[in-house]
Amino acid sequence: MKVILIGFRGTGKTSVGRILAARLGLPFYDTDALIEQRAGMPIPEIFRRAGEAHFRALEREVVALLRDVEGVIGTGGGTVCDPTNVADLRRHGRIYLLTAPPGVIHERIAGSNRPGLTDLPPEEEVCTLLLRRKEVYLGAADVCIDTGNQTPAGVAETILGQIRGESTLSPEERRERDSLLSKFGLETVREMVDRDPGLMVCGIAGNPCAHSRSPLLYNRLFEHFGMNYRYTRFEWPDMGTIIRLANLLPLKGLSVTIPFKTDVMRYLDEVDEHAAAIGAVNTVVRCGGRMYGHNTDWLGVRIPLVHRRGGRAVVLGAGGAAAAAVYALLSLDMDVTVLARRSEAAMALADRFRCRWGAMEDFRGSDADVVVHTTPVGMEPDTRSLLAPCDLERKMTVFDLVYTPPETPLLQAAREAGCETIPGTEMFVHQAAEQFRLITGIAVSPELVREMLA
């Protein structure tokens, strides 16, 4: 058994960790103590002599040594800011994020001889670093526990209860969970969760979503990183019902697809700046009973098109994927025009981002350098294409966000016209890599994602 406690200084990691280790009959590993032992000097001296970079290098070495241990591990507040550390800690372990209000943390660490990490006053530094690290803390954690009003013994008992498999659901909630899982056709998920109380669940929410390759990708990545996670499909016509089921499961994250990317936002506790600007969420991270919304689709469009920065771009479509595409293209300083079959939809999207718009028939003469297709046209079993080879020019880069099939009718037309083509699998790869980081705290390369999809 491997139990990891993460969080800011003053949240009780060492005190709770020692109690847990004693109750479980396991060794307790304090990464800060191990770093001092390795360096032969206290942490303030490491910072004074060699700086934070050297301290973080030592920290990485210590965490790597703990990759396959059995025991309780308490880590420094900045440890999980390094995705390499998260991957080592997560391997065959369960990570608990201990939190507390900033004022409580400040009181607990007052008088510490640890050097500050910023030039800010101590209380302001706490607030600033908590905000800066929030995303990585939530991603790296399996469970979030607020220690602000609890004793270390009480927190340890909460964790022990979870390890023992004590359900936090009432009998009524358990019956509701089982009923919903049955309606969704997910009886196997109920069996897995009941059999293994340490299992965490993720899934794709959509209607339909049977075509999605996310379950294949995520389950292979979970196995690759030694994580006790299972990814499934939540296919249902109502997002509210999916969210209700998610809150009755040990769920960590959701990938959100058509038609729920906008609708899901009203069920979330927080939405990041990118998702808010785009008006769509494709990634939900859940921890501590709260849900956080993100959008990684725009990065899936942006990264493959970095080499066309500053060009003229046309976006075909005006839905949620189109909004992400426009946002991505504008971040690359492109001159963007939105074209859609419904002119009013194109106008509404273009007005949001202050770019040009028109109807599909306006494509000819647009003199585009980049064409991004965001509609479902061409997705299996559809064999249509919005553009023909005669509509395209050799200088164009054509990016089709449809990824089933990998070679869409539009991409076939673009190849015939001599264009550079980018398949929708590239968007999927890059958005999935960022989504996996948000949900798990682990950074994966595009190459590994492609390998897992093969």
KAKA-V469528 format. One record per backbone hydrogen bond with DSSP energy under -0.5 kcal/mol. CO is the residue of the C=O (numbers start at 1). NH is the residue of the N-H. E is the energy in kcal/mol with one decimal. If there is no record, write none. Layout:
{{CO/NH/E} {CO/NH/E}}
This chain:
{{1/71/-1.9} {2/94/-1.9} {3/73/-3.0} {4/6/-0.5} {4/96/-3.2} {5/75/-2.2} {6/98/-2.8} {8/11/-1.4} {12/16/-2.7} {13/17/-2.3} {14/18/-2.3} {15/19/-1.7} {16/20/-2.7} {17/21/-2.6} {18/22/-2.0} {19/23/-2.4} {20/24/-2.5} {21/25/-1.1} {21/26/-2.3} {27/72/-2.6} {28/30/-0.5} {29/31/-0.7} {29/74/-2.9} {30/34/-2.3} {31/35/-2.2} {32/36/-2.3} {33/37/-2.2} {34/38/-2.3} {35/39/-2.5} {36/40/-1.9} {36/41/-1.1} {42/45/-0.5} {42/46/-1.8} {43/47/-2.5} {44/48/-2.2} {45/49/-2.7} {46/50/-2.8} {46/51/-1.0} {47/51/-1.0} {50/54/-0.5} {51/55/-1.5} {52/56/-2.8} {53/57/-1.7} {54/58/-2.2} {55/59/-2.4} {56/60/-2.2} {57/61/-1.8} {58/62/-2.4} {59/63/-2.6} {60/64/-2.1} {61/65/-1.4} {62/66/-0.9} {63/66/-0.8} {64/67/-1.2} {66/69/-1.2} {71/3/-2.4} {72/29/-3.1} {73/5/-3.2} {74/31/-2.6} {76/79/-1.2} {78/81/-1.6} {79/82/-1.5} {81/83/-0.7} {82/85/-0.8} {82/86/-1.6} {83/87/-2.2} {84/88/-1.8} {85/89/-2.8} {86/90/-2.9} {87/91/-1.1} {90/93/-2.3} {94/4/-2.6} {95/97/-0.5} {95/142/-2.7} {95/143/-1.8} {96/6/-2.7} {96/98/-0.7} {97/99/-0.5} {97/145/-3.0} {99/147/-3.5} {101/105/-2.3} {102/106/-2.7} {103/107/-2.0} {104/108/-2.3} {105/109/-2.1} {106/110/-0.8} {109/112/-2.1} {121/125/-2.7} {122/126/-2.1} {123/127/-1.7} {124/128/-2.5} {125/129/-2.9} {126/130/-2.4} {127/131/-1.9} {128/132/-2.3} {129/133/-2.5} {130/134/-0.8} {133/137/-2.8} {134/138/-2.6} {135/139/-2.0} {136/140/-2.4} {137/141/-1.3} {143/97/-3.4} {145/99/-2.6} {145/147/-0.6} {147/150/-1.2} {151/155/-2.3} {152/156/-2.5} {153/157/-2.1} {154/158/-1.8} {155/159/-2.1} {156/160/-2.6} {157/161/-2.3} {158/162/-1.6} {159/163/-2.3} {160/164/-2.3} {161/165/-0.5} {161/166/-2.7} {162/165/-0.9} {170/174/-2.6} {171/175/-2.1} {172/176/-2.2} {173/177/-2.8} {174/178/-2.4} {175/179/-2.3} {176/180/-2.5} {177/181/-2.6} {178/182/-1.9} {179/183/-2.1} {180/184/-2.3} {181/186/-3.6} {182/185/-0.9} {186/189/-0.8} {186/190/-1.4} {187/191/-2.2} {188/192/-2.3} {189/193/-2.7} {190/194/-2.5} {191/195/-1.9} {192/196/-2.2} {196/199/-1.8} {200/230/-2.0} {201/252/-2.8} {201/253/-0.8} {202/232/-2.2} {203/255/-2.6} {204/206/-0.6} {204/234/-3.5} {205/257/-2.7} {206/236/-1.0} {208/207/-0.7} {209/212/-1.4} {213/217/-2.3} {214/218/-3.1} {215/219/-2.1} {216/220/-1.6} {217/221/-2.3} {218/222/-3.1} {219/223/-1.8} {220/224/-2.4} {221/225/-2.2} {222/227/-2.9} {223/226/-1.2} {226/92/-3.3} {227/229/-1.9} {228/200/-2.1} {230/202/-2.5} {232/204/-1.9} {233/235/-0.6} {234/206/-1.5} {234/236/-0.7} {238/242/-1.4} {239/243/-2.6} {240/244/-2.0} {241/245/-2.3} {242/246/-2.6} {243/247/-2.0} {244/248/-0.5} {245/248/-1.4} {246/249/-1.2} {246/251/-0.7} {249/251/-2.4} {250/201/-2.6} {252/286/-3.4} {253/203/-1.4} {254/284/-2.6} {255/205/-3.3} {257/260/-2.4} {258/207/-2.2} {260/264/-2.7} {261/281/-2.9} {262/265/-1.3} {263/266/-1.2} {264/267/-1.9} {265/268/-1.2} {270/293/-3.1} {272/276/-2.3} {273/277/-2.1} {274/278/-2.4} {275/279/-2.6} {275/280/-1.3} {282/256/-2.4} {283/294/-2.6} {284/254/-2.3} {285/292/-2.8} {287/290/-1.4} {290/287/-2.1} {291/269/-1.8} {291/270/-1.6} {292/285/-2.7} {293/272/-2.5} {294/282/-1.8} {294/283/-1.9} {296/300/-1.6} {297/301/-1.3} {298/302/-2.7} {299/303/-2.4} {301/305/-0.6} {302/305/-1.3} {303/306/-1.2} {305/308/-2.2} {306/309/-1.5} {308/311/-1.8} {311/335/-2.3} {312/369/-2.9} {312/370/-2.3} {313/337/-1.9} {314/316/-0.5} {314/372/-2.8} {315/317/-0.7} {315/339/-3.0} {316/374/-2.6} {319/323/-2.0} {320/324/-1.8} {321/325/-2.2} {322/326/-3.0} {323/327/-2.3} {324/328/-2.2} {325/329/-2.8} {326/330/-2.5} {327/331/-1.5} {328/332/-0.6} {329/332/-0.9} {329/334/-1.9} {330/333/-1.8} {332/310/-2.3} {334/336/-0.8} {335/313/-3.1} {336/356/-1.7} {337/315/-2.8} {337/339/-0.5} {338/358/-1.9} {339/317/-3.3} {340/360/-0.8} {341/343/-0.8} {342/345/-0.8} {342/346/-1.8} {343/347/-2.7} {344/348/-2.1} {345/349/-2.2} {346/350/-2.6} {347/351/-2.5} {348/352/-1.5} {349/353/-1.4} {350/354/-0.9} {350/355/-2.1} {356/338/-2.5} {358/340/-1.5} {359/362/-2.0} {360/363/-1.9} {363/366/-2.3} {369/397/-2.4} {370/314/-2.5} {371/373/-0.5} {371/399/-3.3} {372/316/-3.0} {372/374/-0.5} {373/401/-2.4} {376/379/-2.5} {379/382/-2.9} {388/391/-1.9} {388/392/-0.6} {389/392/-1.3} {393/396/-2.0} {396/398/-0.5} {396/420/-2.0} {397/371/-2.9} {397/399/-0.6} {398/400/-0.6} {398/422/-2.6} {399/373/-2.7} {399/401/-0.6} {402/424/-1.0} {404/380/-2.5} {406/408/-0.8} {408/412/-2.3} {409/413/-2.1} {410/414/-2.4} {411/415/-2.6} {412/416/-2.1} {413/417/-1.5} {414/419/-2.6} {415/418/-1.3} {420/398/-3.0} {422/400/-1.8} {423/426/-1.8} {423/427/-0.7} {424/428/-2.4} {425/429/-2.8} {426/430/-2.2} {427/431/-2.8} {428/432/-2.3} {429/433/-2.0} {430/434/-1.7} {431/435/-2.3} {432/436/-2.9} {433/437/-1.6} {434/438/-2.2} {435/439/-2.2} {436/440/-2.4} {436/442/-0.6} {437/441/-2.4} {445/449/-2.0} {446/450/-2.5} {447/451/-2.2} {448/452/-2.5} {449/453/-1.6} {450/454/-1.0} {451/454/-0.5}}
